[in-house]
Amino acid sequence: MNITVTEIGTSRILEVQPGFIFKETGDIMDLVGSAMGHSASKVIILEQQLPPVFFNLRSGVAGEFLQKFVNYRIRVAIVGNFDKFNSKALKDFIFESNKGKQVYFAANMEDARQNWHNK
């Protein structure tokens, strides 16, 4: 997994670079470990890096993956175009997630880096 670490204000943000695909919970735990090793309190991943089943909320994959970040108090932003999934449940999940501070769904990297940073 290729990562970069960015500092914005007092936040250290770990960004997973394109090309890596998360396939299982162990991959997420590797990312959590990398974030902790770099003293990053936030991570940014791209929607296309997640398996399509992640966006089918009935599968439970989103909950399983995101719970790892919650358990270790690492905030996560997922960047992408989520309208293509055409799911009211997903749209509602994104809306509710974006009200909080733990999980943020962003339309683009600038949004993930700047607006989420201020949450």
Biopython code that builds the backbone (N, CA, C, O; Angstrom):
import numpy as np
from Bio.PDB.StructureBuilder import StructureBuilder

atoms = [
    (1, "MET", "N", (0.851, -1.171, 0.000)),
    (1, "MET", "CA", (0.000, 0.000, 0.000)),
    (1, "MET", "C", (0.898, 1.235, 0.000)),
    (1, "MET", "O", (1.761, 1.390, 0.864)),
    (2, "ASN", "N", (0.686, 2.093, -0.963)),
    (2, "ASN", "CA", (1.450, 3.326, -1.084)),
    (2, "ASN", "C", (0.668, 4.445, -0.397)),
    (2, "ASN", "O", (-0.489, 4.701, -0.732)),
    (3, "ILE", "N", (1.309, 5.107, 0.564)),
    (3, "ILE", "CA", (0.640, 6.156, 1.321)),
    (3, "ILE", "C", (1.478, 7.425, 1.327)),
    (3, "ILE", "O", (2.694, 7.390, 1.135)),
    (4, "THR", "N", (0.803, 8.543, 1.552)),
    (4, "THR", "CA", (1.496, 9.798, 1.806)),
    (4, "THR", "C", (0.893, 10.391, 3.070)),
    (4, "THR", "O", (-0.264, 10.135, 3.406)),
    (5, "VAL", "N", (1.687, 11.177, 3.755)),
    (5, "VAL", "CA", (1.225, 11.838, 4.970)),
    (5, "VAL", "C", (1.242, 13.341, 4.722)),
    (5, "VAL", "O", (2.252, 13.908, 4.305)),
    (6, "THR", "N", (0.117, 13.966, 4.985)),
    (6, "THR", "CA", (-0.046, 15.398, 4.795)),
    (6, "THR", "C", (-0.359, 16.024, 6.147)),
    (6, "THR", "O", (-1.060, 15.429, 6.965)),
    (7, "GLU", "N", (0.157, 17.211, 6.376)),
    (7, "GLU", "CA", (-0.186, 17.937, 7.593)),
    (7, "GLU", "C", (-0.960, 19.183, 7.217)),
    (7, "GLU", "O", (-0.509, 19.998, 6.412)),
    (8, "ILE", "N", (-2.128, 19.315, 7.812)),
    (8, "ILE", "CA", (-2.959, 20.504, 7.623)),
    (8, "ILE", "C", (-3.263, 21.021, 9.017)),
    (8, "ILE", "O", (-3.951, 20.364, 9.798)),
    (9, "GLY", "N", (-2.756, 22.176, 9.315)),
    (9, "GLY", "CA", (-2.908, 22.702, 10.667)),
    (9, "GLY", "C", (-2.218, 21.769, 11.645)),
    (9, "GLY", "O", (-1.030, 21.478, 11.511)),
    (10, "THR", "N", (-2.964, 21.309, 12.619)),
    (10, "THR", "CA", (-2.406, 20.382, 13.600)),
    (10, "THR", "C", (-2.768, 18.934, 13.295)),
    (10, "THR", "O", (-2.447, 18.036, 14.073)),
    (11, "SER", "N", (-3.436, 18.701, 12.166)),
    (11, "SER", "CA", (-3.852, 17.346, 11.799)),
    (11, "SER", "C", (-2.847, 16.675, 10.882)),
    (11, "SER", "O", (-2.329, 17.287, 9.948)),
    (12, "ARG", "N", (-2.586, 15.439, 11.155)),
    (12, "ARG", "CA", (-1.761, 14.607, 10.289)),
    (12, "ARG", "C", (-2.702, 13.655, 9.572)),
    (12, "ARG", "O", (-3.421, 12.889, 10.213)),
    (13, "ILE", "N", (-2.700, 13.698, 8.249)),
    (13, "ILE", "CA", (-3.639, 12.923, 7.436)),
    (13, "ILE", "C", (-2.864, 11.947, 6.559)),
    (13, "ILE", "O", (-1.959, 12.334, 5.819)),
    (14, "LEU", "N", (-3.231, 10.695, 6.657)),
    (14, "LEU", "CA", (-2.626, 9.656, 5.829)),
    (14, "LEU", "C", (-3.530, 9.438, 4.617)),
    (14, "LEU", "O", (-4.730, 9.210, 4.768)),
    (15, "GLU", "N", (-2.959, 9.508, 3.426)),
    (15, "GLU", "CA", (-3.729, 9.316, 2.196)),
    (15, "GLU", "C", (-3.241, 8.056, 1.491)),
    (15, "GLU", "O", (-2.045, 7.897, 1.245)),
    (16, "VAL", "N", (-4.166, 7.169, 1.169)),
    (16, "VAL", "CA", (-3.830, 5.968, 0.416)),
    (16, "VAL", "C", (-3.839, 6.342, -1.059)),
    (16, "VAL", "O", (-4.838, 6.844, -1.575)),
    (17, "GLN", "N", (-2.735, 6.098, -1.726)),
    (17, "GLN", "CA", (-2.597, 6.490, -3.123)),
    (17, "GLN", "C", (-3.322, 5.510, -4.048)),
    (17, "GLN", "O", (-3.477, 4.335, -3.715)),
    (18, "PRO", "N", (-3.766, 5.997, -5.212)),
    (18, "PRO", "CA", (-4.495, 5.140, -6.159)),
    (18, "PRO", "C", (-3.703, 3.879, -6.494)),
    (18, "PRO", "O", (-2.472, 3.864, -6.492)),
    (19, "GLY", "N", (-4.454, 2.834, -6.781)),
    (19, "GLY", "CA", (-3.837, 1.573, -7.187)),
    (19, "GLY", "C", (-4.042, 0.461, -6.177)),
    (19, "GLY", "O", (-4.025, -0.713, -6.546)),
    (20, "PHE", "N", (-4.233, 0.800, -4.919)),
    (20, "PHE", "CA", (-4.434, -0.229, -3.902)),
    (20, "PHE", "C", (-5.930, -0.479, -3.735)),
    (20, "PHE", "O", (-6.725, 0.461, -3.719)),
    (21, "ILE", "N", (-6.309, -1.749, -3.610)),
    (21, "ILE", "CA", (-7.702, -2.133, -3.401)),
    (21, "ILE", "C", (-7.816, -2.841, -2.054)),
    (21, "ILE", "O", (-7.095, -3.804, -1.791)),
    (22, "PHE", "N", (-8.708, -2.370, -1.213)),
    (22, "PHE", "CA", (-8.984, -3.033, 0.060)),
    (22, "PHE", "C", (-9.902, -4.220, -0.206)),
    (22, "PHE", "O", (-10.984, -4.067, -0.772)),
    (23, "LYS", "N", (-9.462, -5.390, 0.204)),
    (23, "LYS", "CA", (-10.240, -6.598, -0.075)),
    (23, "LYS", "C", (-10.834, -7.221, 1.168)),
    (23, "LYS", "O", (-11.870, -7.882, 1.100)),
    (24, "GLU", "N", (-10.184, -7.017, 2.308)),
    (24, "GLU", "CA", (-10.649, -7.674, 3.525)),
    (24, "GLU", "C", (-10.325, -6.819, 4.742)),
    (24, "GLU", "O", (-9.618, -5.815, 4.647)),
    (25, "THR", "N", (-10.846, -7.229, 5.865)),
    (25, "THR", "CA", (-10.644, -6.485, 7.103)),
    (25, "THR", "C", (-9.168, -6.354, 7.442)),
    (25, "THR", "O", (-8.754, -5.333, 7.993)),
    (26, "GLY", "N", (-8.369, -7.358, 7.128)),
    (26, "GLY", "CA", (-6.931, -7.296, 7.401)),
    (26, "GLY", "C", (-6.269, -6.134, 6.690)),
    (26, "GLY", "O", (-5.339, -5.532, 7.226)),
    (27, "ASP", "N", (-6.734, -5.804, 5.481)),
    (27, "ASP", "CA", (-6.196, -4.655, 4.750)),
    (27, "ASP", "C", (-6.504, -3.357, 5.487)),
    (27, "ASP", "O", (-5.677, -2.448, 5.538)),
    (28, "ILE", "N", (-7.696, -3.284, 6.053)),
    (28, "ILE", "CA", (-8.081, -2.095, 6.821)),
    (28, "ILE", "C", (-7.223, -1.996, 8.079)),
    (28, "ILE", "O", (-6.787, -0.909, 8.458)),
    (29, "MET", "N", (-6.985, -3.132, 8.718)),
    (29, "MET", "CA", (-6.150, -3.126, 9.926)),
    (29, "MET", "C", (-4.723, -2.700, 9.595)),
    (29, "MET", "O", (-4.079, -2.033, 10.405)),
    (30, "ASP", "N", (-4.221, -3.068, 8.429)),
    (30, "ASP", "CA", (-2.898, -2.593, 8.002)),
    (30, "ASP", "C", (-2.895, -1.071, 7.873)),
    (30, "ASP", "O", (-1.926, -0.415, 8.256)),
    (31, "LEU", "N", (-3.978, -0.513, 7.336)),
    (31, "LEU", "CA", (-4.093, 0.940, 7.205)),
    (31, "LEU", "C", (-4.170, 1.602, 8.582)),
    (31, "LEU", "O", (-3.538, 2.633, 8.813)),
    (32, "VAL", "N", (-4.931, 1.018, 9.482)),
    (32, "VAL", "CA", (-5.017, 1.542, 10.848)),
    (32, "VAL", "C", (-3.633, 1.534, 11.489)),
    (32, "VAL", "O", (-3.234, 2.505, 12.132)),
    (33, "GLY", "N", (-2.902, 0.432, 11.309)),
    (33, "GLY", "CA", (-1.546, 0.347, 11.852)),
    (33, "GLY", "C", (-0.623, 1.395, 11.259)),
    (33, "GLY", "O", (0.184, 1.992, 11.972)),
    (34, "SER", "N", (-0.738, 1.620, 9.956)),
    (34, "SER", "CA", (0.074, 2.654, 9.307)),
    (34, "SER", "C", (-0.270, 4.039, 9.846)),
    (34, "SER", "O", (0.618, 4.854, 10.095)),
    (35, "ALA", "N", (-1.554, 4.296, 10.022)),
    (35, "ALA", "CA", (-1.977, 5.598, 10.560)),
    (35, "ALA", "C", (-1.405, 5.792, 11.957)),
    (35, "ALA", "O", (-0.889, 6.863, 12.277)),
    (36, "MET", "N", (-1.492, 4.776, 12.775)),
    (36, "MET", "CA", (-0.965, 4.877, 14.133)),
    (36, "MET", "C", (0.553, 5.048, 14.111)),
    (36, "MET", "O", (1.105, 5.823, 14.892)),
    (37, "GLY", "N", (1.219, 4.328, 13.224)),
    (37, "GLY", "CA", (2.667, 4.429, 13.109)),
    (37, "GLY", "C", (3.146, 5.793, 12.651)),
    (37, "GLY", "O", (4.258, 6.207, 12.980)),
    (38, "HIS", "N", (2.313, 6.495, 11.892)),
    (38, "HIS", "CA", (2.644, 7.837, 11.405)),
    (38, "HIS", "C", (1.995, 8.928, 12.256)),
    (38, "HIS", "O", (2.039, 10.106, 11.901)),
    (39, "SER", "N", (1.401, 8.540, 13.365)),
    (39, "SER", "CA", (0.699, 9.484, 14.252)),
    (39, "SER", "C", (-0.365, 10.284, 13.509)),
    (39, "SER", "O", (-0.576, 11.464, 13.792)),
    (40, "ALA", "N", (-1.033, 9.636, 12.556)),
    (40, "ALA", "CA", (-2.107, 10.282, 11.794)),
    (40, "ALA", "C", (-3.436, 10.021, 12.486)),
    (40, "ALA", "O", (-3.738, 8.889, 12.863)),
    (41, "SER", "N", (-4.213, 11.057, 12.647)),
    (41, "SER", "CA", (-5.523, 10.914, 13.275)),
    (41, "SER", "C", (-6.638, 10.767, 12.247)),
    (41, "SER", "O", (-7.791, 10.512, 12.594)),
    (42, "LYS", "N", (-6.274, 10.933, 10.968)),
    (42, "LYS", "CA", (-7.253, 10.857, 9.888)),
    (42, "LYS", "C", (-6.650, 10.111, 8.704)),
    (42, "LYS", "O", (-5.443, 10.164, 8.469)),
    (43, "VAL", "N", (-7.509, 9.415, 7.961)),
    (43, "VAL", "CA", (-7.081, 8.779, 6.723)),
    (43, "VAL", "C", (-8.067, 9.133, 5.617)),
    (43, "VAL", "O", (-9.254, 9.350, 5.863)),
    (44, "ILE", "N", (-7.549, 9.186, 4.398)),
    (44, "ILE", "CA", (-8.385, 9.420, 3.223)),
    (44, "ILE", "C", (-8.176, 8.263, 2.264)),
    (44, "ILE", "O", (-7.047, 7.926, 1.907)),
    (45, "ILE", "N", (-9.286, 7.659, 1.855)),
    (45, "ILE", "CA", (-9.226, 6.600, 0.843)),
    (45, "ILE", "C", (-10.208, 6.941, -0.271)),
    (45, "ILE", "O", (-11.149, 7.710, -0.077)),
    (46, "LEU", "N", (-9.975, 6.365, -1.418)),
    (46, "LEU", "CA", (-10.809, 6.616, -2.590)),
    (46, "LEU", "C", (-11.899, 5.558, -2.696)),
    (46, "LEU", "O", (-11.680, 4.390, -2.375)),
    (47, "GLU", "N", (-13.056, 5.972, -3.140)),
    (47, "GLU", "CA", (-14.195, 5.063, -3.303)),
    (47, "GLU", "C", (-13.818, 3.849, -4.149)),
    (47, "GLU", "O", (-14.241, 2.735, -3.838)),
    (48, "GLN", "N", (-13.041, 4.035, -5.200)),
    (48, "GLN", "CA", (-12.688, 2.917, -6.075)),
    (48, "GLN", "C", (-11.694, 1.953, -5.425)),
    (48, "GLN", "O", (-11.422, 0.887, -5.977)),
    (49, "GLN", "N", (-11.155, 2.308, -4.273)),
    (49, "GLN", "CA", (-10.253, 1.413, -3.558)),
    (49, "GLN", "C", (-11.019, 0.421, -2.688)),
    (49, "GLN", "O", (-10.443, -0.534, -2.168)),
    (50, "LEU", "N", (-12.303, 0.650, -2.537)),
    (50, "LEU", "CA", (-13.137, -0.241, -1.740)),
    (50, "LEU", "C", (-13.860, -1.223, -2.648)),
    (50, "LEU", "O", (-14.196, -0.888, -3.784)),
    (51, "PRO", "N", (-14.101, -2.434, -2.156)),
    (51, "PRO", "CA", (-14.828, -3.397, -2.994)),
    (51, "PRO", "C", (-16.266, -2.912, -3.201)),
    (51, "PRO", "O", (-16.836, -2.289, -2.305)),
    (52, "PRO", "N", (-16.857, -3.184, -4.354)),
    (52, "PRO", "CA", (-18.230, -2.733, -4.626)),
    (52, "PRO", "C", (-19.228, -3.165, -3.543)),
    (52, "PRO", "O", (-20.195, -2.452, -3.275)),
    (53, "VAL", "N", (-19.003, -4.309, -2.933)),
    (53, "VAL", "CA", (-19.912, -4.810, -1.902)),
    (53, "VAL", "C", (-19.942, -3.872, -0.688)),
    (53, "VAL", "O", (-20.911, -3.887, 0.071)),
    (54, "PHE", "N", (-18.908, -3.068, -0.495)),
    (54, "PHE", "CA", (-18.878, -2.083, 0.594)),
    (54, "PHE", "C", (-20.093, -1.167, 0.509)),
    (54, "PHE", "O", (-20.662, -0.799, 1.537)),
    (55, "PHE", "N", (-20.492, -0.800, -0.693)),
    (55, "PHE", "CA", (-21.558, 0.167, -0.903)),
    (55, "PHE", "C", (-22.952, -0.464, -0.910)),
    (55, "PHE", "O", (-23.949, 0.241, -1.063)),
    (56, "ASN", "N", (-23.024, -1.777, -0.747)),
    (56, "ASN", "CA", (-24.280, -2.482, -0.523)),
    (56, "ASN", "C", (-24.383, -2.665, 0.990)),
    (56, "ASN", "O", (-23.825, -3.616, 1.539)),
    (57, "LEU", "N", (-25.084, -1.770, 1.657)),
    (57, "LEU", "CA", (-25.083, -1.744, 3.115)),
    (57, "LEU", "C", (-25.614, -3.029, 3.738)),
    (57, "LEU", "O", (-25.254, -3.357, 4.869)),
    (58, "ARG", "N", (-26.448, -3.746, 3.034)),
    (58, "ARG", "CA", (-26.963, -5.022, 3.552)),
    (58, "ARG", "C", (-25.876, -6.066, 3.732)),
    (58, "ARG", "O", (-26.030, -7.004, 4.514)),
    (59, "SER", "N", (-24.781, -5.905, 3.009)),
    (59, "SER", "CA", (-23.699, -6.892, 3.093)),
    (59, "SER", "C", (-22.978, -6.846, 4.436)),
    (59, "SER", "O", (-22.402, -7.844, 4.868)),
    (60, "GLY", "N", (-23.008, -5.692, 5.095)),
    (60, "GLY", "CA", (-22.319, -5.534, 6.368)),
    (60, "GLY", "C", (-20.845, -5.179, 6.238)),
    (60, "GLY", "O", (-20.179, -4.938, 7.245)),
    (61, "VAL", "N", (-20.328, -5.143, 5.020)),
    (61, "VAL", "CA", (-18.907, -4.863, 4.809)),
    (61, "VAL", "C", (-18.568, -3.434, 5.246)),
    (61, "VAL", "O", (-17.537, -3.214, 5.881)),
    (62, "ALA", "N", (-19.413, -2.474, 4.916)),
    (62, "ALA", "CA", (-19.135, -1.081, 5.314)),
    (62, "ALA", "C", (-19.030, -0.986, 6.836)),
    (62, "ALA", "O", (-18.099, -0.373, 7.359)),
    (63, "GLY", "N", (-19.961, -1.576, 7.527)),
    (63, "GLY", "CA", (-19.929, -1.547, 8.980)),
    (63, "GLY", "C", (-18.696, -2.225, 9.547)),
    (63, "GLY", "O", (-18.078, -1.726, 10.487)),
    (64, "GLU", "N", (-18.342, -3.362, 8.971)),
    (64, "GLU", "CA", (-17.157, -4.094, 9.431)),
    (64, "GLU", "C", (-15.886, -3.282, 9.212)),
    (64, "GLU", "O", (-15.047, -3.195, 10.109)),
    (65, "PHE", "N", (-15.737, -2.693, 8.046)),
    (65, "PHE", "CA", (-14.553, -1.900, 7.737)),
    (65, "PHE", "C", (-14.496, -0.634, 8.598)),
    (65, "PHE", "O", (-13.469, -0.338, 9.210)),
    (66, "LEU", "N", (-15.600, 0.104, 8.639)),
    (66, "LEU", "CA", (-15.602, 1.388, 9.331)),
    (66, "LEU", "C", (-15.473, 1.229, 10.842)),
    (66, "LEU", "O", (-14.939, 2.110, 11.516)),
    (67, "GLN", "N", (-15.956, 0.119, 11.374)),
    (67, "GLN", "CA", (-15.848, -0.109, 12.816)),
    (67, "GLN", "C", (-14.389, -0.163, 13.260)),
    (67, "GLN", "O", (-14.075, 0.227, 14.384)),
    (68, "LYS", "N", (-13.502, -0.637, 12.403)),
    (68, "LYS", "CA", (-12.074, -0.695, 12.745)),
    (68, "LYS", "C", (-11.524, 0.711, 12.993)),
    (68, "LYS", "O", (-10.748, 0.919, 13.926)),
    (69, "PHE", "N", (-11.918, 1.663, 12.169)),
    (69, "PHE", "CA", (-11.468, 3.040, 12.357)),
    (69, "PHE", "C", (-12.054, 3.624, 13.645)),
    (69, "PHE", "O", (-11.362, 4.309, 14.398)),
    (70, "VAL", "N", (-13.322, 3.348, 13.882)),
    (70, "VAL", "CA", (-13.983, 3.847, 15.090)),
    (70, "VAL", "C", (-13.298, 3.286, 16.333)),
    (70, "VAL", "O", (-13.039, 4.020, 17.287)),
    (71, "ASN", "N", (-13.007, 1.990, 16.321)),
    (71, "ASN", "CA", (-12.384, 1.345, 17.482)),
    (71, "ASN", "C", (-11.049, 1.988, 17.851)),
    (71, "ASN", "O", (-10.710, 2.087, 19.030)),
    (72, "TYR", "N", (-10.299, 2.421, 16.850)),
    (72, "TYR", "CA", (-8.978, 3.001, 17.088)),
    (72, "TYR", "C", (-8.989, 4.527, 17.044)),
    (72, "TYR", "O", (-7.935, 5.163, 17.050)),
    (73, "ARG", "N", (-10.172, 5.102, 17.001)),
    (73, "ARG", "CA", (-10.352, 6.558, 17.006)),
    (73, "ARG", "C", (-9.581, 7.259, 15.885)),
    (73, "ARG", "O", (-8.970, 8.310, 16.079)),
    (74, "ILE", "N", (-9.635, 6.643, 14.727)),
    (74, "ILE", "CA", (-9.033, 7.238, 13.532)),
    (74, "ILE", "C", (-10.182, 7.653, 12.618)),
    (74, "ILE", "O", (-11.024, 6.837, 12.244)),
    (75, "ARG", "N", (-10.198, 8.916, 12.274)),
    (75, "ARG", "CA", (-11.253, 9.417, 11.402)),
    (75, "ARG", "C", (-10.933, 9.039, 9.957)),
    (75, "ARG", "O", (-9.768, 8.989, 9.563)),
    (76, "VAL", "N", (-11.968, 8.778, 9.183)),
    (76, "VAL", "CA", (-11.773, 8.341, 7.801)),
    (76, "VAL", "C", (-12.670, 9.131, 6.863)),
    (76, "VAL", "O", (-13.850, 9.348, 7.137)),
    (77, "ALA", "N", (-12.083, 9.555, 5.750)),
    (77, "ALA", "CA", (-12.839, 10.184, 4.665)),
    (77, "ALA", "C", (-12.758, 9.267, 3.460)),
    (77, "ALA", "O", (-11.696, 8.738, 3.133)),
    (78, "ILE", "N", (-13.887, 9.090, 2.811)),
    (78, "ILE", "CA", (-13.958, 8.301, 1.585)),
    (78, "ILE", "C", (-14.347, 9.266, 0.475)),
    (78, "ILE", "O", (-15.371, 9.943, 0.560)),
    (79, "VAL", "N", (-13.525, 9.326, -0.563)),
    (79, "VAL", "CA", (-13.709, 10.293, -1.645)),
    (79, "VAL", "C", (-14.240, 9.584, -2.887)),
    (79, "VAL", "O", (-13.689, 8.571, -3.319)),
    (80, "GLY", "N", (-15.309, 10.120, -3.452)),
    (80, "GLY", "CA", (-15.812, 9.527, -4.684)),
    (80, "GLY", "C", (-17.162, 10.069, -5.103)),
    (80, "GLY", "O", (-17.696, 11.008, -4.513)),
    (81, "ASN", "N", (-17.698, 9.443, -6.146)),
    (81, "ASN", "CA", (-19.018, 9.766, -6.669)),
    (81, "ASN", "C", (-19.952, 8.649, -6.211)),
    (81, "ASN", "O", (-19.926, 7.548, -6.762)),
    (82, "PHE", "N", (-20.762, 8.928, -5.221)),
    (82, "PHE", "CA", (-21.594, 7.889, -4.618)),
    (82, "PHE", "C", (-22.985, 7.808, -5.238)),
    (82, "PHE", "O", (-23.727, 6.864, -4.967)),
    (83, "ASP", "N", (-23.346, 8.786, -6.068)),
    (83, "ASP", "CA", (-24.651, 8.772, -6.730)),
    (83, "ASP", "C", (-24.786, 7.580, -7.670)),
    (83, "ASP", "O", (-25.890, 7.088, -7.902)),
    (84, "LYS", "N", (-23.682, 7.126, -8.200)),
    (84, "LYS", "CA", (-23.733, 6.028, -9.176)),
    (84, "LYS", "C", (-24.269, 4.730, -8.575)),
    (84, "LYS", "O", (-24.680, 3.833, -9.311)),
    (85, "PHE", "N", (-24.269, 4.622, -7.249)),
    (85, "PHE", "CA", (-24.757, 3.401, -6.616)),
    (85, "PHE", "C", (-26.278, 3.377, -6.528)),
    (85, "PHE", "O", (-26.874, 2.333, -6.264)),
    (86, "ASN", "N", (-26.910, 4.542, -6.753)),
    (86, "ASN", "CA", (-28.365, 4.631, -6.844)),
    (86, "ASN", "C", (-29.056, 3.898, -5.692)),
    (86, "ASN", "O", (-29.928, 3.055, -5.906)),
    (87, "SER", "N", (-28.648, 4.237, -4.466)),
    (87, "SER", "CA", (-29.177, 3.573, -3.280)),
    (87, "SER", "C", (-29.628, 4.611, -2.260)),
    (87, "SER", "O", (-28.831, 5.424, -1.793)),
    (88, "LYS", "N", (-30.912, 4.575, -1.922)),
    (88, "LYS", "CA", (-31.420, 5.492, -0.905)),
    (88, "LYS", "C", (-30.785, 5.187, 0.448)),
    (88, "LYS", "O", (-30.456, 6.105, 1.200)),
    (89, "ALA", "N", (-30.613, 3.920, 0.757)),
    (89, "ALA", "CA", (-30.001, 3.546, 2.039)),
    (89, "ALA", "C", (-28.583, 4.104, 2.131)),
    (89, "ALA", "O", (-28.188, 4.625, 3.174)),
    (90, "LEU", "N", (-27.819, 3.998, 1.051)),
    (90, "LEU", "CA", (-26.451, 4.524, 1.045)),
    (90, "LEU", "C", (-26.473, 6.047, 1.147)),
    (90, "LEU", "O", (-25.674, 6.635, 1.878)),
    (91, "LYS", "N", (-27.379, 6.678, 0.422)),
    (91, "LYS", "CA", (-27.486, 8.139, 0.476)),
    (91, "LYS", "C", (-27.795, 8.589, 1.903)),
    (91, "LYS", "O", (-27.206, 9.554, 2.389)),
    (92, "ASP", "N", (-28.711, 7.900, 2.572)),
    (92, "ASP", "CA", (-29.051, 8.230, 3.958)),
    (92, "ASP", "C", (-27.866, 7.983, 4.888)),
    (92, "ASP", "O", (-27.614, 8.776, 5.796)),
    (93, "PHE", "N", (-27.148, 6.902, 4.667)),
    (93, "PHE", "CA", (-25.974, 6.575, 5.483)),
    (93, "PHE", "C", (-24.907, 7.660, 5.345)),
    (93, "PHE", "O", (-24.309, 8.082, 6.334)),
    (94, "ILE", "N", (-24.678, 8.103, 4.124)),
    (94, "ILE", "CA", (-23.703, 9.171, 3.872)),
    (94, "ILE", "C", (-24.146, 10.463, 4.550)),
    (94, "ILE", "O", (-23.339, 11.145, 5.182)),
    (95, "PHE", "N", (-25.419, 10.795, 4.421)),
    (95, "PHE", "CA", (-25.942, 12.016, 5.039)),
    (95, "PHE", "C", (-25.728, 11.985, 6.551)),
    (95, "PHE", "O", (-25.246, 12.960, 7.127)),
    (96, "GLU", "N", (-26.077, 10.889, 7.186)),
    (96, "GLU", "CA", (-25.918, 10.763, 8.637)),
    (96, "GLU", "C", (-24.446, 10.737, 9.045)),
    (96, "GLU", "O", (-24.069, 11.345, 10.047)),
    (97, "SER", "N", (-23.619, 10.038, 8.278)),
    (97, "SER", "CA", (-22.184, 9.978, 8.586)),
    (97, "SER", "C", (-21.562, 11.357, 8.530)),
    (97, "SER", "O", (-20.736, 11.703, 9.375)),
    (98, "ASN", "N", (-21.948, 12.142, 7.551)),
    (98, "ASN", "CA", (-21.356, 13.467, 7.371)),
    (98, "ASN", "C", (-21.804, 14.471, 8.436)),
    (98, "ASN", "O", (-21.227, 15.553, 8.544)),
    (99, "LYS", "N", (-22.804, 14.128, 9.206)),
    (99, "LYS", "CA", (-23.202, 14.972, 10.337)),
    (99, "LYS", "C", (-22.211, 14.825, 11.490)),
    (99, "LYS", "O", (-22.033, 15.744, 12.291)),
    (100, "GLY", "N", (-21.575, 13.670, 11.563)),
    (100, "GLY", "CA", (-20.658, 13.390, 12.656)),
    (100, "GLY", "C", (-19.230, 13.753, 12.321)),
    (100, "GLY", "O", (-18.967, 14.493, 11.373)),
    (101, "LYS", "N", (-18.310, 13.226, 13.108)),
    (101, "LYS", "CA", (-16.898, 13.547, 12.926)),
    (101, "LYS", "C", (-16.036, 12.337, 12.598)),
    (101, "LYS", "O", (-14.861, 12.497, 12.268)),
    (102, "GLN", "N", (-16.585, 11.142, 12.679)),
    (102, "GLN", "CA", (-15.771, 9.940, 12.526)),
    (102, "GLN", "C", (-15.590, 9.504, 11.070)),
    (102, "GLN", "O", (-14.483, 9.173, 10.644)),
    (103, "VAL", "N", (-16.685, 9.508, 10.320)),
    (103, "VAL", "CA", (-16.665, 9.057, 8.921)),
    (103, "VAL", "C", (-17.218, 10.181, 8.062)),
    (103, "VAL", "O", (-18.266, 10.753, 8.362)),
    (104, "TYR", "N", (-16.496, 10.491, 6.984)),
    (104, "TYR", "CA", (-16.893, 11.585, 6.110)),
    (104, "TYR", "C", (-16.820, 11.116, 4.666)),
    (104, "TYR", "O", (-15.809, 10.557, 4.243)),
    (105, "PHE", "N", (-17.876, 11.337, 3.918)),
    (105, "PHE", "CA", (-17.907, 11.021, 2.497)),
    (105, "PHE", "C", (-17.768, 12.331, 1.737)),
    (105, "PHE", "O", (-18.586, 13.237, 1.898)),
    (106, "ALA", "N", (-16.732, 12.434, 0.906)),
    (106, "ALA", "CA", (-16.415, 13.679, 0.205)),
    (106, "ALA", "C", (-16.517, 13.481, -1.299)),
    (106, "ALA", "O", (-16.274, 12.388, -1.811)),
    (107, "ALA", "N", (-16.875, 14.537, -1.992)),
    (107, "ALA", "CA", (-16.991, 14.490, -3.445)),
    (107, "ALA", "C", (-15.633, 14.523, -4.134)),
    (107, "ALA", "O", (-15.475, 13.989, -5.232)),
    (108, "ASN", "N", (-14.642, 15.158, -3.482)),
    (108, "ASN", "CA", (-13.317, 15.275, -4.104)),
    (108, "ASN", "C", (-12.253, 15.422, -3.017)),
    (108, "ASN", "O", (-12.572, 15.595, -1.841)),
    (109, "MET", "N", (-11.001, 15.352, -3.422)),
    (109, "MET", "CA", (-9.892, 15.406, -2.464)),
    (109, "MET", "C", (-9.827, 16.754, -1.748)),
    (109, "MET", "O", (-9.522, 16.804, -0.557)),
    (110, "GLU", "N", (-10.105, 17.827, -2.450)),
    (110, "GLU", "CA", (-10.063, 19.149, -1.816)),
    (110, "GLU", "C", (-11.072, 19.225, -0.672)),
    (110, "GLU", "O", (-10.769, 19.734, 0.407)),
    (111, "ASP", "N", (-12.261, 18.716, -0.924)),
    (111, "ASP", "CA", (-13.287, 18.671, 0.117)),
    (111, "ASP", "C", (-12.806, 17.826, 1.297)),
    (111, "ASP", "O", (-12.956, 18.221, 2.454)),
    (112, "ALA", "N", (-12.238, 16.681, 1.004)),
    (112, "ALA", "CA", (-11.755, 15.793, 2.068)),
    (112, "ALA", "C", (-10.635, 16.446, 2.876)),
    (112, "ALA", "O", (-10.596, 16.318, 4.100)),
    (113, "ARG", "N", (-9.748, 17.128, 2.214)),
    (113, "ARG", "CA", (-8.608, 17.743, 2.915)),
    (113, "ARG", "C", (-9.006, 18.999, 3.690)),
    (113, "ARG", "O", (-8.573, 19.187, 4.827)),
    (114, "GLN", "N", (-9.814, 19.844, 3.092)),
    (114, "GLN", "CA", (-10.095, 21.146, 3.693)),
    (114, "GLN", "C", (-11.343, 21.161, 4.572)),
    (114, "GLN", "O", (-11.260, 21.483, 5.757)),
    (115, "ASN", "N", (-12.475, 20.820, 4.013)),
    (115, "ASN", "CA", (-13.719, 20.927, 4.774)),
    (115, "ASN", "C", (-13.778, 19.933, 5.905)),
    (115, "ASN", "O", (-14.217, 20.268, 7.005)),
    (116, "TRP", "N", (-13.347, 18.722, 5.655)),
    (116, "TRP", "CA", (-13.371, 17.697, 6.690)),
    (116, "TRP", "C", (-12.399, 18.052, 7.799)),
    (116, "TRP", "O", (-12.649, 17.761, 8.969)),
    (117, "HIS", "N", (-11.298, 18.674, 7.438)),
    (117, "HIS", "CA", (-10.294, 19.083, 8.425)),
    (117, "HIS", "C", (-10.931, 19.996, 9.472)),
    (117, "HIS", "O", (-10.560, 19.951, 10.645)),
    (118, "ASN", "N", (-11.870, 20.804, 9.059)),
    (118, "ASN", "CA", (-12.466, 21.765, 9.972)),
    (118, "ASN", "C", (-13.548, 21.175, 10.870)),
    (118, "ASN", "O", (-14.040, 21.850, 11.774)),
    (119, "LYS", "N", (-13.915, 19.935, 10.630)),
    (119, "LYS", "CA", (-14.979, 19.304, 11.452)),
    (119, "LYS", "C", (-14.474, 19.019, 12.840)),
    (119, "LYS", "O", (-15.215, 18.494, 13.671)),
]
sb = StructureBuilder()
sb.init_structure("model")
sb.init_model(0)
sb.init_chain("A")
sb.init_seg("    ")
for serial, (resi, resn, name, xyz) in enumerate(atoms, 1):
    if name == "N":
        sb.init_residue(resn, " ", resi, " ")
    sb.init_atom(name, np.array(xyz, "f"), 0.0, 1.0, " ", f" {name:<3s}", serial, name[0])
structure = sb.get_structure()
